Amino acid sequence: MRKGEKSAASGLRHGLGQLVRFGVVQARACAFAVALLAGIGASRLLPPLPVARYDLVLVYGVLLTLVARRVGWETRRDTAVIAVCHVLGLLFELVKVHLGSWSYPEDALTKVAGVPLYGGFMYAAVASYVCRARRLMELRFTRYRAAATTLVAAAVYLNFFTHHWIPDLRWPLAAAMTAATAGTWVGFSVGARRYRMPLTVSFVLIGFFLWVAENAATYAGAWSYPQQLGGWQPVPLTKFGAWSLLISVTFVLVEHLGTAGRDRRAARPEPAPRPCPPPVSDSFKTG
């Protein structure tokens, strides 16, 4: 094998290895969300019980939270941040279910105004992912405009309610969020190397995977959209855009309430990613 071919092969191995490492870290960051979704799915396979399924899922969610804290998935501050997101999520659910955006068709003792109390765990799971990714990937932000991003995120949250009575401002808010985060980069670690991407791109990517997770969740009977009451159907692609916007709300909450938010904004600028050094041998080195 010639020198150029060896270099290309080694570079390919390194790239694939980094991709695998990235996937593993993402899986670790999603541990709470995956465990929650798996529990909801498993609850549909249970034989008839004297306890309502939604009530069982609530108990499971509480136990899962305790386990996550016990095994170190979350810090004490993470748990507090996630609890805030849980409460905000329940408020969101109460309004949206009341307006008929989606529903929880099964009966349960722990339903309030048509919303089972476990519903807030959906938003808690997203917050758990953000908190875990922040620590596991050593996230650092450069040129982060906290005031502008927070203002737009607050408007995004309100628009999810007000669009039922006034024109939907989703697209103008998407443009405003793009402007607020223009030039903002998120740096992250994969193994021993640092990479970065625009913060707006990270919102879009997370929104897409949340849309995929929402398809799995509705299939598992976590909740149902009106068109799914007669039988499961894929979640409309428009929800992908909604999640891309809604993740900005979670991000802002974590940044404001998390312990590392101020330290991260005050840190020295994130250096640009360095190119991979030329290989020293044909063997793959994990670094």
N, C-alpha and C positions, 0 to 999 in steps of 0.2 A: 504494500500500500504506500503510495507516495505521500510526501509530507503534507500537501494541501488536503488530501483525502483523509489522512489521519486527524488533522485539525478539525475538519468538518464533522467527522464521526464523533470525536471527543466533545465538540460543541453540542452536537445533537444529544448525546448521552447526558451532558450536564443540563441542557434545557429540559429534557424529559424528567430528570431527577428533581429539578426545581419545581416542575409542574406537579409531581407526585407529592413533594413536601408541602406545597401550597394547598393541595387537596386535603392532606392529612390535617393541617392546621385549621382549615375551614371546617372540617368535620368535627374537630375538637370544639371549635367555637359554637357550632350548631348543636352540641350535645344535648342541652336542655330542650331545644325546639324539637329535635328528632325524637327524644324520649317522650315528650308530651304527645306528639303526633302519633307515635307508635302506640301509646296507651289508649288514645282515642280510637284508633283503628281496632285495637284488640278488644275494646269494650263492645264492639258490634258483634264479636264472635262468641260472646258469653251466652250461656243458656238463660232463659227467663229467670229473673231474680226478684225478690220482694223489694229491692232498692232500685230506684230509677237510675238509668244509665248516666244522665247528666250529674246526678248526685255523686255517683261513683267517680266520675271524671274529676269532680271538684276535690274529692278526698285524695285522689291520685295526684292531682296538681300540687296540693299542699305538701303531701309526702315527698314529691319530687323536688320541691323547693327546699325542704329540710335536708334531703340527701345532697343536693347540689351545694348547699352551704357546708355540709359536713365533710364532703370529699374534696372541697377546695375549688369547685368550679367557679364559685363566686366569693368575693370578699364581702365583708359586712356592709361596706358602702355600696357595692354592686347590688346587694339584696335590697337596700333602701331605695336605690334608683329604680330598680325593677318593680318594686311595690308601687312607686308613684306612677309608673307607666301602666301598671295593672289597673289602678284607680281611674286614670284618664281613659284607658281603654274601655272600662265598664261604662263610664259616662257616655262615651262615643256609641257604645252598643245600645244603651237605653234609648238614645235619640233616634238612631238609625232603624232599630227594630220597630219603634213606635211609628216611624214614618213609612215602614214597609219595605225598606231597602233589602232586608233579608230576614230570616226568622229561624227560630229554634222550635221545630214542630213537636218535639216530644215533651211529655209531662215530667215535672220534677218538683221536689219540695223546695229546692234552692233557686227557684226562678223568681225574679223580681221584675214586674212589668214586662213579662215575656222573655227576659234575659236570664239564663242560668249564670250563677256567680262564677263559674269556671271560665266564662267568656273573656274575662280580663287576662287570663293566662296566655291568650294568643298574642297580645301586645307585650306581655311580660317576656314571652319567648323571644320576640324581636329585640327587646332591650337587653336580654341576656346575651344574645349573639353579639350585639354592638360592644357590650362591656367586655366579653371574653376576647373578641377580636382585637380590641384596643390593647389588651395586655399581652396576648399571645403573639401578636404580630408587631408589637411595639410601635403603634401608630403615632405618627408625628405630623402636624399640620403646619404648612407655611402659607403666609399671606391669607390667613383665615380672618375674615371680617365678621366677628361675632355678632355685633349689633345688627348689621344688615341681614345676615343669615337667620338670626333669631326672629326678626320682624317678619320676614317672608314666611318662615316656618309657622309662626303664630297665625298669619293670614291663611296659610294652607289649611291648618286645622279648623279654623272657623268656616272656611269655604265649604268643607265637607258637610256642614250643617246648613249654612245659609243658601246653598244652591237650590234647596227645595222651595225657596220663596223668592229669591232674586236670581238674576242671570249667573250661570256658572262661570267662575273666573279661573278655572283650572289652567287653561292655556296661558293667559296673561301671568298667572302665578308661576307657571313653569318657566316662562321667559324671565320673570323677576328673579327666580332662584338661580337660573343660569347666570344672570348678571351678577348676583350677589356673591356667587362662588367662582366667578371668572378669575383665573389666576391662582386659585387655591389648590394646593397639591396635598395629597395624603401620601406620606412615606410609610413603608411597611417592610418588615423583615421576612425573608424566606430563607431559613437556614442562616448562613453567615453573611448573606448578601442583602443589600438594601435596594428597594425599588420604589417607584412612585407612580401615581396616576392622578388625573384631575378629580377633585372631589365630586363634581357633577357626574362624571363617568361612574364613580363608585355607587352613587345613588341609583343610577339607571340599572347597573348590574345587580345590585341587591334587590331592587324592585322586581326585576325579571324572575329571580329565584324565589322571591316571596309569592309571586303569581303562580309559579309552579307548585309551591308548597300549598297555596290556597286551593288549587285543583285537587291535591291529595287530601286536604282537610275536608273539603266538601264531599269528596267521594267517601271519606270515612264517616260522614254524618256529623261533623263538628257543628255545622250550620248549613242552611240551604238558602240559595237565592230563589226568587219567585219562579224562575223558569226551570228550577231543579226539583220543585215539589212533586211533579209527576214522574220523575225519574232523573237520574244524574245526567248533567250535560257539562261540557267544559266551561270553565269560567271565562266570560268575555275578555278579549285581549285588552279592552279599555281599562280593566282592573290593573294591568301591568303598569300603565301610566299613573294610576292612583297610588299604587304602592311605591312607585319611584318618588312621588311627592311626599307620601306619608312617612317614609323612612327619614326624611329630613327633620321631621318633628322629633322622632326618637333620638336622632343624632344630636340635635340641639339640647334636648333634656339631659342626655348622658354627658355632654360637654359641660353644661352648666352645673350639674349636680355631682359629677364624678370628681374624684380627688385630684386627678391629673390634668383636668382641663386647663387651669391657669398655668401650671408648669409647662404644659405642652405649647401654649401660645407664646410663652416667654422664652422658650428654648431657642438656641441658635438656629439659623436657617438650615433646612434639610438639604444636604448636598445632592447634586444630580447623580443618578445611578452611574456607577463606573462600569465600563465595558468588561466583559469576562477576560481574564488574562489568558494568554496562549497556553495550551496544555503542556505539561512537562513530561507526560508519558501517555501511553495508550490506555492506561487503567483509569477507571472512573473514580474520582476522589469526592467524597461527600462533603468535605470541609467541615 
